[in-house]
């Protein structure tokens, strides 16, 4: 049977039918199966299909390849149903054209049973009576209305049960959905006819498992004798006589189960009713999947709108350009790896004529990190309105952030106060990457941390340091997005390369130094997407 690798990337379904030969998988445009996801390496893995079977090998990827949860280090055989995980992307090996079938079990018990294939169920030219044709037309009309009407999921479930009740006579109708891959289906809606025993109905796990795992619709015409129900005392005590269970198959996956039963011994379900019930379950599954995708799209749009709002707010919090400082060149570059980021910087003149130099990196990425940035910036501005004691500023900021967040969310910060006349820079380094001070002659000094990151521990003592920026000297404060930038070979740009570039270009204007750094980082990582926010603040004292 032909097989295919199927999965999703960014809510987009991907499917690749396997053929004999070697299939390259990766982020590169040259890959046979291209997975455009930043966590996937350019050449991540390859699949070999030949007469001996199907094998997958990892090609030395950055984040590895797993088969059914186990990381592989050598060519590994895979078969239908196996899950292959390439970093954050999961693929399942499935039948290229999965087909459900309706089967009625045949055993030696007194349970009446029969079987019917999907081809028979949908065969054209099957003779029908006028009553059957009219009933089928009404069902199709009702199902068409259900498919055409846009409803949220919670409103859809009652409409589904109404349609089932108009289709088959039932005393209990249950709709069960699989909420997570590999989990058992859970009831999301049920319907009992008035006067029906409302004690909890425990379905047969054998019946449910067979219906879902084998994509098989099941019918029993005498549940009291059906061995699949014998362990379920609720079925026996409630005198259920006939029951149907059909998988909710949306033409790609089984997403749940549709169940109906009756206690009327004179109203056993027939093969034709099961055929209709199964087709109806297919239509319902398609509609539920459509509603789920619509809900996901609505959530995506909502999140996108919120991100745009957060981006707009941050654009007013972070400076659009650096404040000019007489006798100095001040220049900054800031680029988040997502719509919003967790890096921050500021250059601001204080009331005593000195200048605040601020650079920071919040743990994490995206919207949570951006929210913490929006907290830190105004607090720092408030604490430095008056000539500040940097140790006290850092301690107060630390307590405030610790109380407002959990220990997982913290920030590294470099807070400096520059006296432009003397070139003296007082600072606190709260766990930030050590900035570089480079003299006009090319000697360099690292400004080490003087305390823990902000918000990590409630009571933390911060000591302050002081350095002098001499004529022609350059100070560079940067986030770890620069030294930790990676290329396709999983190599880091590194602090040594950064320092070498800064020392080499120290005599250039600050803007030219940053442009040269951006070009060098881009040439190093090439087409690999950024994995972290990038921020650098340069302060260069003019030689005169």
N, C-alpha and C positions, 0 to 999 in steps of 0.2 A: 504494500500500500504506500502511495506517495506520502511523504512527510514534509512538514514545514515548521520553521521557527517563527513564533508569533509573540508579540508583546506590545508595550506602549511606551512612547517617549513624549513627555509633555502633552499628555492627553491625546496623542495621535497614535492610532493603531498601526503597527508594522507587521508585515507577513512576508516571509521569504521561503519559497518552495525549494527544497533541497534537490539537487541533481547530482549525478555521478561526477566526481572530480574533487578539486580543492576549492573551498569557499573561504575567502579572506573576510574577516570581520574587524571593524575598527571605525575610528572617526575620520580617517583619511578619505578623500574623494575617490581614491583608487580602489577602495574596498569593494568587494562584491556585495556584502551586506553592510551598508554604512549606518552607523549609530551616532547621530549628531547630538552627543551629550558630553559636557565638559569632563565628566569623570572617566570616560572611555578613552583609552590610548589610541594614537593614530593607527598603529598595527597592534591590535589587542589579542586576537585569537584567530584560529583557523579550524575549519571543519573539513574532514576528509570523508567522502562517501564512495565506497567501492563494494565489491562483492563480499568482503569480509564484514561489512556493517558500517556504522557511523562512529567516527572518533573526533574528539575535540582536543585541541592543544592550546595552551597559553603561549603567547609570543613574547614573554618577558614584559608584560604590561605593568603599568605603574601600580594599579590597585588589585590586580589578580583576577582569576576566573574561578568560579565555584560551580560544581555540579551537585545539585540536591543538597546544597549547604556545605559541601566539602571542597576546600581549595585544592586545585589540581596542580601537579608539578610535572606530569608526564601525559602523553596522549591517553585519553580516557574514553571508553565506549559509552555512548548514550543511546537511549531508546525512547520510544513514544511515552510521553508523560513526564519525562525528566525536565527539571528546571535548571537552566543555565543562567548564572548571574555574572555579568561582566561589569564589575564595579557596582554602580547604582542602577544598572539596567538589567531587568529580568526577562528572559525569553523561555518559552515552553515549547518542547518538541511535540507537535500534534499531527493528526491526520490532516493532510492538505485540504481535503474536502470532507469534513466530518458530517456524517449523516445519522440522524436519529432514527430509531425504529421502534415500532410498537409491538411488544411481545406479550403474550398471555401464557403464563407458566402452565405446564402440563405435568401433573404428577399423579400418583396412585390414590390420592385422597378423593373425597367426594366433591372437591371444588371443581365446578364447571369451568373450562378454560379453552382458549383458542389463541391463534396468533395471526398477525397481519403486518405486512411490511409498509414502509412509507410509500414505496412505489404504488402499492395497491391502494393505499389510503388516498393518494392524490391522482389515481388513474382517471383519465378522461373517458367519457362514454359509459360510466357506470349507470345502469338504468335506475331511476328513482321514481317513486310515486309522486303524484301531485302534492300530496300532503308533505312528503319529505322535501320536495323542492321548495315549497313555500316556507317550511321551517328553516331550511338552510339559507334561503334568501334573507329571511328576517335576521338570522344570526349574523350573516355577513354584513348586513346593513348596520346592525348594532355595533359590530366589531369595527367597521369602517368609521363610524362616528367616534368610537373610543380612540382610534388611532389618530383621527384628524383633530381632535380637541386637545388643546394645550392645557395641562393641569399640573400643579405641583404634586409631588409623590403622595403626600398625605391625603389629598383629594382624589388621587387616582385609585387608591386601594378600594374604597367603597364602591366606586364605579365598576371596578373589575369584578367584585363579588356580585353586584347587581347583574352584570352580563352573564356570569356563570349560572346564577339562579334562573335566568330566562332561558338558558341553554339546556340544562339538565335538572331533573328533579332531585333535590338533595335536602337533607336535614342538617348536615354540617358541611360547611365549606371553609377551607383553610388556605391561606396564601402564605408560603414560607419563602424567605429569601436568604441567600448566602451573603453575609455582610463582609466577611474577610476570606481570602483565599485559604482553602484547607479547613475552614471552620464548618460546623454543622449548621444547617439552615435554621433560622429562627422565625416564629410566626410574627407577621406584621399586620395581619388582618384576619378576622374570622366572622362567620355568620351562622347563627343558629335559628332554626325555625321556632316560633312560639310553641312552648310545651315540650321542647326537646330537652333531654337530660343534659344539664349544663356542667356536669362533672368533667374535670380535665381529661381530654382525650390524649393518650400517649400513643404516638404512632410507632409502628414497627420499624426499628432501625434497619432491619434487613430490607424491608420494602423501600424505605427512604433512600438507603444507600444504593440499592440496585437501580432505582429510578434516576438518581443523580449521576452516579459514577458510570453507568452503562447507557445513559441517555435513553432509558427505556420506560415507556408508559405501561402501567400495570393495572389489571382488573381482577377483582375477585367477585364471584357471584354467590359465594357463601362464606362470609368472613368467619362464621362460627366454626367452620371446619378447616379453614385455610391455615396451614402450619406457620405461615409468616405472622399470624396474629395470636397464636396460641399462648405466647408468653405475656401478652398484653391483656390483663384482666379487665381494663376499662372497656376494651372492645367486646369482650365476652359478656360482661355485666350489662353493658348498654345495648346488647342485642343487635349490633350492627350486622346487617345481612349482606350488603353489597357495597363495595368501595372502589374508587378509582384514584390513581395517583399518576400525574404526568409531569415530566421535567419541564421547567421553564427554560426553553432553549431559544436564545435570541439570534440563532444562525451562526454564532461564533462560540458561545460558552453557555453552560448551564448555570443559571443564576438563582435557581430555587426550585420550588415544587408547588404544584396546584393539587389540592386534595378535595374529594367530595365523597360522602357516604349516605346511606339510607338504612333505616331499620325496617322498612316495609318489605316483608318476604315476597310480596307479589310484584315488587318493582325492581327486580334485579336489572343492573345495568347490562347493556348489550354491546356487541362489537361495534355497531354503528355509533353508539353514544360515546364509546371510548375514542373512536376515530375523530369525532367532532370535538371531544374534550381535549385531545392531544393537539389538534390544529388550533384550538382556542388558546391553549397554554403557550403555543409558539407566538401567536399574535400578542398575547399579554406580555410575554418576555421581551419582545421587540419594543413594545410601548414603554415598559418599565425602564429598559436600557436607554431609550430615547429621553425619558424624563430625567434619569440620572445624569446623562450627558448634558442635558439642558441646565440642570441644577449646578453641575460642575462649571459649565460655561458662565452661568450667572455669578457664581462665586469667584471665578477667575476675573470677570469684569469688575466685580466689586473690589477685589484685592488690587487690581490694576489701578482703579480709581483712587483707592486709599494710598497706594504707593506714589501715585502722581501728586496727591495732596501732601504726603510726607516729603517728597522731593521738593515741592514748592516751599514748604515750611523750612526745610534745611537750607534752601537757597537764600533765605533771609537770615538764618542764624549764622552760617559760615560766611566769611567775608568774600566778596566777589573779586577783590584785589587787595594787595598788601598796602598798608599805610606807609607813606614815605617817611624815611628817617634821615635827617640831614647828616651828610658825611658817610652814609652807608647805602649799599644796594640790598634791598629786601625783595625776595621773590619766592613764590610758593607754587607747587603743582599738586593737585588733588584729583584723584579719579577713582570712584567706587567701582567695584567689580559687578555690582548689581544696580538696580534702579536707584537705591539709596544705600549708603554705606555707614561704617562705624568708625571711620577716621575723622579727626577734627584738627583744626588749626586756627590761630588768630594772631594778629599783630595789632596792638592798640596802644595809643598814647595815654599815659596815666596822668593824674592831676598834678604830680610833682615833676613832670617833664620827662620822666623815664618811660620805657616802652615795655609792654607785656608781650612776651613771645610764648605762644602756647602750641603744643603739638601733642596729639593723643591717638590711641588706638583702642577701641572698645572690643571686648571679646565677643566673637560671633560676627554674623553678617546680616545684611538685609534690614527689615523693618525693626526687629527687636533692638539691634545695635543702634539704629538711627534714633530710636526713642530715647536711649540712654545719652546719646550725643546731645539731643535737644534738652536734656536735663543738666548736663555738665556745663555747657557753654554759658547759660545765664547765671548759674551759681558762681562760676569763676569770675564772671564780670562783676557780680555783686560783691564778692569777697575782696576784689582788688580795686574797688572804687576809691578807697583811701590808700595812702602808702602802705603796702602790705608787709606783714611778716610771713614769708613764704612757708616756713614750717607750720605755722598756725593755719594758713590758708589750706595747705594740703591735708592737715588733720581734720579740719572742719568739713572740707569737701568729702573726705573719706567717710566720715560718720554719716553724712547726709545720703550719700550714694548707697552705703551699706544698708541703711534703714529703708530705702526706697526700692531695693532690688534683692534678689537672692544671691547666694555666694557664687553661682555660676556666671553671673553678669558683673563684670568689673572692667576697669580701664587702666591701661598704662598711660602715664602723662609725663610730659616734660614742661615745667612751668619756669620761665626765665624772666628776669627783670633786667633790662639793658639800660645802663647809663651811657647815653651816646657821647658825652663829652670825654669821659675817661676810658670808654671801651670796656668797662667792668660789667660782667654778667653774673648776677646772683641767680641761683637756680635750685629747684628741687626736681630730682628725677625719680618719679614713682614707678619703678619697674619698667621703664621704657627702654627701647633699644639705645645703647650708649651713643649719643651724638658725637660727631667728629669736629674737633677744632684743628684747623690746618693753618699753619703760619705762612707768611709770604715766602719763606724759604722752602716750604714743603714738608716741614716737620709736622707730625700729627699727635693729637692727644685725645683719648676717649673719655667722655664724661659719664662715669659709672653711675649706677642707680644709688639713690640715697634713702630708699624706702620701698615698701611693697606697692603693688598696683592699688589704685583707688577702688574701694568697695569690696575688697577681698576679706578683710578682718576689721571688726568694728573699731577697736582701739589700736591704732598704729602710730608710732612715733616717726616723724620725718625730719631728717637733718638737711640743712641747706649747705650748698657749696658756692664757690665763687671762682671765676676765671677771668682773664683779661684777653680781649680780642685786640691784637696789635695791628698796626697799620698794614694793610694788604691781607690781613687774616680773614679766614672764612670759617663759619660755623654751619654745619649741616645737621638738621634734625629730621629724621625719617621714620616711617613706619616699616614693619617687617614685610609688607607687600613687595618691597624692592629686593632685599637680599633673598627672599624666599620665592621669587618668581621662578617658575620651572619651565624647561623646554621639553620636547618630545622624548628625550632620553632620560627624563626624570632627574636632570641635573639642576641644581640651584644656581641662581645668579651669584649669590654670595656677597658677604661683606668685604672680602678682600678685593673683588673686582670693583665694587662701588668705591672703596677707598682709593684704589689706584686711579680711577677716572677723576675723582675729586682732586687728588693731588696733581694730576697731569693738567687739568683745566683750571686750576685755582686762580690763574691770572686773567681769565676771561670774565666778561660781565656775567652776573648771576643768572640772567635769563638764558644766556648762551650755554652756561653749564647745565642748566636743567634740560634744555633742548637736546644737548649732547647725550645726557643721561637717558632721556626717553628713547632716543634713537638706538642707543646701545642695548637697552633692555629689550626693545622690540626686535632687534636683530638676533638677540639671544633666544627669546622664547618663540620667535617666528609666528606660526599660526595657532599656537596653543593659547586657549582662553585664559584670562587672569583668574587666579584662585583666591585673591585677597585684594582689599583696597590698597591703593598706592598714594602716599602723601610724603612730600619732602618740603622743608622750609630752609631756605638759604639766607644767611645774613653775612654780607661781605663788607668789611670796613675798607673804605677807599684809602689808597696809599698816601694821599696828600693829608 
